[in-house]
Amino acid sequence: MDFKTALFYIFSAILVIAALRVVTARNPVHAVLFLVRALFNASGLWLLLQAEFLAGALIVVDVGAVMVLFLFVVMM
C-alpha cells in the first residue's frame, strides 16, 4: 500500500466517524465541532485528488462562514 492510499483510508475513516458523531451528538456545539472535523477531512480528500482550489474553498466557505454562523445562532 502506498502513502496516498493510506492517507485516503485514514481521511475516509475519520470522515465517516465524524459524520456519525455529528448526527449522534447531543450537544449542538459538539456537533458543530465534529462537523468542522468532517469538513477538514473532506478537504484532505480533495487535496489527495490534487484539487487545491476546491479544498481551500471548502475550508473558507464552509468552515469559515457557515460554521461561525451556526455557532453564533447556537450561542444566541
Secondary structure, 3 states (H helix, E strand, C coil): CCHHHHHHHHHHHHHHHHHHHHHHCCCHHHHHHHHHHHHHHHHHHHHHCCCHHHHHHHHHHHHHHHHHHHHHHHHC
